[in-house]
Protein backbone atom coordinates (compact mmCIF):
# COMPACT_ATOMS: atom_id res chain seq x y z
CA UNK A 1 0.00 0.00 0.00
CA UNK A 2 1.30 3.44 -0.91
CA UNK A 3 2.23 5.91 1.78
CA UNK A 4 -0.26 8.65 2.66
CA UNK A 5 0.75 12.16 3.58
CA UNK A 6 -0.32 15.67 2.63
CA UNK A 7 2.64 15.78 0.20
CA UNK A 8 1.69 12.45 -1.39
CA UNK A 9 -2.00 13.38 -1.59
CA UNK A 10 -1.14 16.64 -3.39
CA UNK A 11 1.12 14.87 -5.90
CA UNK A 12 -1.47 12.14 -6.50
CA UNK A 13 -4.20 14.70 -7.15
CA UNK A 14 -1.90 16.48 -9.61
CA UNK A 15 -1.19 13.26 -11.50
CA UNK A 16 -4.89 12.36 -11.66
CA UNK A 17 -5.73 15.83 -13.03
CA UNK A 18 -2.92 15.84 -15.58
CA UNK A 19 -3.78 12.43 -16.99
CA UNK A 20 -7.43 13.37 -17.29
CA UNK A 21 -6.75 16.77 -18.86
CA UNK A 22 -4.03 15.67 -21.30
CA UNK A 23 -5.19 12.21 -22.30
CA UNK A 24 -8.72 11.73 -21.03
CA UNK A 25 -7.44 8.94 -18.79
CA UNK A 26 -8.94 8.23 -15.41
CA UNK A 27 -7.09 6.64 -12.51
CA UNK A 28 -7.89 6.62 -8.83
CA UNK A 29 -5.87 8.62 -6.34
CA UNK A 30 -4.81 5.32 -4.76
CA UNK A 31 -3.24 4.19 -8.05
CA UNK A 32 -1.59 7.59 -8.47
CA UNK A 33 -0.23 7.41 -4.89
CA UNK A 34 1.18 3.96 -5.56
CA UNK A 35 2.90 5.07 -8.76
CA UNK A 36 4.37 8.19 -7.18
CA UNK A 37 5.49 6.16 -4.18
CA UNK A 38 7.22 3.71 -6.53
CA UNK A 39 8.90 6.64 -8.30
CA UNK A 40 10.14 8.06 -4.99
CA UNK A 41 11.53 4.62 -4.11
CA UNK A 42 13.35 4.40 -7.48
CA UNK A 43 14.83 7.88 -7.03
CA UNK A 44 15.96 7.01 -3.49
CA UNK A 45 17.58 3.80 -4.68
CA UNK A 46 19.28 5.38 -7.68
CA UNK A 47 20.60 8.33 -5.69
CA UNK A 48 21.36 6.26 -2.58
CA UNK A 49 19.38 8.58 -0.36
CA UNK A 50 16.42 8.11 1.94
CA UNK A 51 12.85 8.40 0.75
CA UNK A 52 12.40 11.74 2.47
CA UNK A 53 15.38 13.20 0.59
CA UNK A 54 14.19 11.65 -2.68
CA UNK A 55 10.88 13.51 -2.42
CA UNK A 56 12.81 16.74 -3.01
CA UNK A 57 13.43 15.54 -6.59
CA UNK A 58 9.83 14.50 -7.30
CA UNK A 59 8.42 17.91 -8.11
CA UNK A 60 5.25 18.97 -9.88
CA UNK A 61 7.37 19.55 -12.98
CA UNK A 62 8.78 16.02 -12.81
CA UNK A 63 5.29 14.57 -12.45
CA UNK A 64 4.06 16.64 -15.39
CA UNK A 65 6.94 15.44 -17.60
CA UNK A 66 7.46 11.83 -16.48
CA UNK A 67 5.64 8.68 -17.54
CA UNK A 68 4.85 7.49 -14.02
CA UNK A 69 1.93 5.30 -14.99
CA UNK A 70 2.33 1.93 -16.65
CA UNK A 71 -0.08 1.64 -19.61
CA UNK A 72 -1.74 -1.63 -18.47
CA UNK A 73 -3.00 0.08 -15.33
CA UNK A 74 -4.76 2.92 -17.16
CA UNK A 75 -8.52 2.94 -17.60
CA UNK A 76 -9.99 4.73 -20.61
CA UNK A 77 -13.32 6.39 -19.90
CA UNK A 78 -16.13 6.79 -22.37
CA UNK A 79 -18.42 9.74 -22.01
N, C-alpha and C positions, 0 to 999 in steps of 0.2 A: 504494500500500500504506500502511496506517495505521501511525503511529508506535507503537513498543513501548517501554514503560517500566514500572516498578513502579506509578506513578500511573495510567497508562493501563490496565494489566492489572486493577487494583483497580476502576476505574470500569466497565470492560467486564464484569467478573464481576457487579457490582451490577446493571447494566442487564439482563443475561441472567437473573439471579434474579428481578428485579422483573417482567419481562415474563412469565416462566413462572408466577410466583405469582399475579399479578393477572389475567392474561388467558389463561393456558394456552398461550402462544406460545413457540416455541422458535427461537432464533437462535444462531449460533455466536459465540464470543468474537471471532473475526476481524471479523464483520459489526458487532458492537457496538463494537469498537475503531474501525472505519472511521467509523461514525456519530458517535461521540464526538469523534473527530479532526476531522470536518467541522464539528461544533458549535463546537469550540475555534477553528477557523479563522474561522467566522462571527463569533464574539464578538470575536476579535482585529481583524477587519476593521471591524466596526461601532464598536468603541471606539478604533480606531487605536492599538492596542498590539501588542506582540509576542505570540507564541503562549504563551510562558512566563507572561507576565502574565495572559493570558486564562484560563489554567487556574485561577487564583484564583477566578474567577467560575463555574466549572463544578464545583459542589459535589454531594455526594450528594443534597441536597435538590432541586437543580435537575434532576438526572437523574431523580429520583423524580416530579417534577412536569411535566417537559417531554416533548413528543412528539418524541423524537429519531429514531425509526425511521419510515421511509416505508412505508406499508401494502403496496405491491407486493413488498417484500423480506421480508415476514414469512412464516413457514411454520407452518401450523396442524398440530399433531400429533394423532393419533388413538390412543387407548389401548385 
